[in-house]
Amino acid sequence: MLILIQEHLAEFVQYIQYKILRAKYSFPLPRSIDFDTKIDKKNKTFLINSAEYPGLYVIAPLNDEQTTIDLVNDAIFTYFDVPRYIAKNTENHFFPRNMKPGKKTQFVYPKGLAFA
């Protein structure tokens, strides 16, 4: 319960900071990120990790592409410390160019640098 209150309070503070006070923000997101992909047949999951950015990885359900895309975006925005309010309310997200298990997958931000 306390964690839920803290999350809502943090999001409210960011809302005031970025929406009401119109604070400037700049988050140097890369234009694209290459991921290695593997299938874990035992657990029926998709393992996605970036060699370029250590610690940036996702474990997603196997047959749900939209959930995988959402999880990858959440991981990217978290990795680059993008405030939750900004990440939730941005119109752009990283999308996969091709997502084939066992092959490199590139997630691309469609309009170039997101917040720079």
Helices and strands as residue ranges (DSSP letters): H 2-15, I 16-20, E 32-40, E 45-49, E 57-61, H 65-79, H 84-89, E 95-96, E 104-108
